[in-house]
Amino acid sequence: MTPHMPGYVWTEADKVAGFTHGDGITIRPLWQRDDRKAFVVDIAPGAVWPDLDVHEPGDEEVYVAEGVFNDGVRDYPAGTFLHCPAGSSHVPQSKTGCRLFVFYPEG
């Protein structure tokens, strides 16, 4: 297999047009195939997700690339990986700001 065969995709996150979800939260779609999706999510200092983030129909996986992410209960520093099973929920936020890689392996 070569790295530039059909289906090989690369994206520079900062060049992708994002959309906002509440004040201070920018979501940049990086990739999607079928129900699987990948995003970069930037949460500005003090920003809070405007509603409960329920993981349905499948799991959510989060990698904290920069800053400190808070799920409404505890802080997770850069380098942390979180697996959020289907049916779980949290309220994403950050006191200091953070950048997340978010992947939905099942939709």
Secondary structure by P-SEA (a helix, b strand, c coil): ccccccccccccccccbbbbccccbbbbbcccccccbbbbbbbccccccccccccccbbbbbbbcccccccccccccccbbbbbcccccbbbbbccccccccccccc
